[in-house]
Amino acid sequence: MDRPLRYEQAYPAPDIFPDLSPANDTQAAPKTSAQRKLFAIKRGLPTPRGELGGVRATTMSFRNIHEHGTLLAKYLETRKSIFIDRLKWQVGETDGMEFDQYDTPACQWVVLHEFGEVLGGVRLLPSTAQCGIYSYMLRDAQKGILTGLPTDILFFEAPVKPTVWEATRFFVTEGVSSSRRLLVQQELFHQMTIAAKNGGASTILGIVPAVWARWSRRLGVYATPVGAKFSIDGTASQSVLFNIDR
């Protein structure tokens, strides 16, 4: 369903997981125009709302894809342009669309779009999902059934709980202008947390670029690393955890 754009502060990691972030690591004072807007939004100060223009957020599932025309196909086409064409990932492709074994009726796709153009997206999957031999990416990697991902991808046993969801294929397209890229990234993260929480999640696990710590500070998002750094097709990555229960 389509949701109005909103903003809210990010959430600290839960106490049951180790906090591996650098001590006294605080967000730097805003310098760029986008950072100043984000600073104002998070503190309830007046800020222009025109930066996101006609951007809409849509959460799709197998139950409601018929309500959104060709949006799912466009979203999967955009994933191909990023993960296969640009990043050269060795993943599934059919008819110009990228997909894998986790695009099942158990998942949800959160998509930001504007005037028919996909700007960003992320896939959500509950940790209780099961399809054949597969469950969710981090758990399957830990079990050793995913080629190219290490088995020590997490510092703890991959959970199977309805309150834990996994986020994968997080992207914002290169077509998003630098003047509003930060706000679009934050909005996508925010809409991801809404969808996951509506599904019963309190925490989200995900694989992100190893530079996430630097990027997350710009977004105002707090993420706890929960796995060692590793490489995916030449890109340094790391497992992180977000708490969305607050």
C-alpha positions in Angstrom: 0.0 0.0 0.0 1.1 3.6 -0.6 2.2 5.5 2.5 2.6 9.2 3.1 6.2 10.4 3.5 7.3 10.8 7.1 10.5 11.1 9.1 11.6 9.9 12.5 14.7 9.3 14.4 16.5 6.0 14.1 16.7 3.4 16.8 19.6 2.0 18.9 20.5 -1.6 18.8 19.0 -3.9 21.5 21.0 -4.8 24.6 20.9 -8.5 23.8 23.4 -8.0 21.0 26.9 -6.7 21.6 27.5 -3.0 20.8 30.6 -3.0 18.7 30.4 0.6 17.6 33.4 2.9 18.4 33.1 4.6 21.8 31.8 8.1 21.9 31.1 8.1 18.2 28.8 11.0 17.5 27.3 12.4 14.3 29.2 15.3 12.9 27.6 18.7 12.7 25.6 19.1 9.5 27.6 20.7 6.7 25.9 20.1 3.4 22.4 21.3 2.4 21.0 17.8 2.7 22.5 17.3 6.1 21.1 20.6 7.3 17.6 19.6 6.2 17.9 16.2 7.9 19.2 17.9 11.1 16.1 20.1 11.0 13.7 17.2 10.3 15.0 15.1 13.2 14.7 18.0 15.7 11.2 19.1 14.7 12.5 22.4 13.2 10.9 24.0 10.1 12.2 22.6 6.8 11.1 22.8 3.2 9.1 19.7 2.2 9.5 20.2 -1.6 12.8 18.3 -1.8 11.1 14.9 -2.2 8.7 16.2 -4.8 6.2 13.5 -5.9 8.0 10.6 -4.3 5.7 7.8 -3.1 6.4 4.8 -1.0 4.8 1.5 -1.9 5.0 -1.8 0.0 4.2 -4.8 -2.2 3.5 -8.4 -1.6 2.1 -11.2 -3.6 -1.3 -10.3 -2.1 -1.4 -6.8 -3.5 0.9 -6.6 -6.6 -2.2 -6.5 -8.8 -3.0 -3.2 -7.3 0.2 -1.5 -8.5 0.3 -2.2 -12.2 3.8 -2.8 -13.5 5.6 -1.4 -10.5 7.0 -4.8 -9.4 8.4 -5.5 -12.9 10.0 -2.0 -13.0 11.5 -2.6 -9.5 13.0 -5.9 -10.6 14.3 -4.3 -13.8 16.0 -1.6 -11.7 17.5 -4.2 -9.5 19.0 -5.8 -12.6 20.5 -2.5 -13.7 22.2 -2.1 -10.4 23.2 -5.5 -9.1 23.9 -7.3 -12.4 24.8 -4.6 -14.9 26.7 -2.2 -12.6 27.9 -4.3 -9.7 28.3 -7.5 -11.8 26.7 -9.8 -9.2 26.2 -13.4 -10.3 22.5 -13.7 -9.5 19.3 -14.8 -11.4 18.0 -12.9 -14.4 15.0 -13.4 -16.6 13.5 -11.1 -19.2 15.5 -8.1 -18.0 14.6 -8.6 -14.3 16.8 -9.6 -11.4 15.6 -12.1 -8.8 16.7 -14.9 -6.5 15.3 -17.6 -4.3 14.2 -15.2 -1.7 11.7 -13.3 -3.9 8.8 -15.5 -2.6 5.3 -15.0 -1.3 6.9 -14.7 2.2 8.7 -11.4 1.3 7.7 -7.8 0.9 9.2 -5.2 -1.4 9.4 -1.6 -0.3 9.7 0.7 -3.3 10.2 4.5 -3.6 9.0 5.8 -6.9 8.1 9.1 -8.6 6.1 9.6 -11.8 6.6 6.0 -12.8 10.3 5.9 -12.2 11.8 3.7 -9.4 14.1 5.6 -7.2 15.0 3.0 -4.6 13.9 -0.2 -2.9 14.6 -2.9 -0.4 13.4 -6.5 0.2 12.1 -7.7 3.5 11.8 -11.3 4.6 10.8 -12.7 8.1 13.4 -15.0 9.6 10.7 -17.7 9.9 10.4 -17.9 6.1 11.1 -21.3 4.5 11.1 -22.2 0.8 12.6 -25.6 0.0 16.1 -25.8 1.5 16.2 -22.0 1.8 15.2 -19.8 4.7 16.8 -16.3 4.7 20.1 -15.2 3.3 22.1 -14.7 6.5 20.9 -18.0 8.0 21.5 -19.9 4.7 25.0 -18.5 4.5 25.7 -19.5 8.0 24.5 -23.1 7.2 26.9 -23.1 4.2 24.4 -23.5 1.4 25.1 -20.1 -0.3 28.2 -20.0 -2.6 30.2 -16.9 -2.2 29.1 -16.0 1.4 31.1 -17.0 4.5 29.7 -19.3 7.2 30.9 -16.9 9.9 28.7 -14.1 8.5 27.2 -13.6 12.0 28.7 -13.6 15.5 25.8 -15.6 16.8 23.4 -18.3 15.6 21.0 -16.9 13.0 17.7 -16.4 14.8 14.4 -17.9 13.6 11.8 -15.6 15.3 8.8 -13.7 14.0 10.2 -10.5 15.6 13.4 -10.7 13.5 13.3 -9.8 9.8 16.0 -9.6 7.2 16.5 -6.7 4.7 18.4 -7.2 1.4 18.8 -5.5 -2.0 18.7 -2.0 -0.4 19.4 0.5 -3.2 18.9 4.1 -4.3 19.4 4.7 -8.0 22.1 7.0 -9.5 19.3 9.0 -11.0 18.4 10.6 -7.6 20.0 14.0 -7.5 22.7 14.8 -4.9 20.5 17.6 -3.5 17.9 15.1 -2.2 19.8 11.8 -2.2 20.3 11.8 1.6 16.6 12.4 2.3 15.6 9.7 -0.2 18.0 7.2 1.5 16.6 8.1 4.9 13.0 7.8 3.7 13.6 4.4 2.2 15.1 3.2 5.6 12.1 4.7 7.4 9.6 3.0 5.1 11.5 -0.2 5.5 11.1 0.0 9.3 7.3 0.8 9.0 6.8 -2.3 6.8 8.8 -4.6 9.0 7.2 -3.4 12.2 3.7 -3.8 10.6 4.7 -7.4 10.0 5.6 -7.9 13.7 9.3 -7.2 13.6 11.3 -5.5 16.3 14.7 -6.0 14.8 16.1 -6.1 11.3 19.2 -7.9 10.1 20.9 -7.0 6.9 24.1 -7.1 4.8 25.4 -3.7 4.0 28.6 -2.2 2.5 31.4 -2.1 5.0 31.4 1.7 4.8 27.9 1.6 6.3 29.2 3.2 9.6 30.1 6.3 7.8 27.0 6.4 5.7 24.7 5.6 8.7 26.0 8.6 10.6 25.1 10.9 7.6 21.6 9.3 7.6 21.2 9.5 11.4 20.7 5.7 11.5 22.3 3.6 14.3 23.4 0.1 13.2 25.4 -2.4 15.2 27.8 -4.6 13.3 27.1 -8.3 14.1 29.5 -10.1 11.8 33.0 -9.8 10.4 33.7 -7.9 7.2 33.8 -10.0 4.0 33.7 -9.5 0.2 30.8 -10.0 -2.2 32.0 -9.8 -5.8 34.7 -7.4 -4.8 32.6 -5.3 -2.5 33.5 -5.2 1.2 30.4 -6.0 3.2 29.2 -6.6 6.8 26.2 -7.9 8.6 24.5 -5.3 10.8 21.4 -5.2 13.1 18.8 -2.4 13.5 16.4 -2.2 16.4 13.0 -0.8 15.3 11.1 -1.5 18.5 11.3 2.0 19.8 
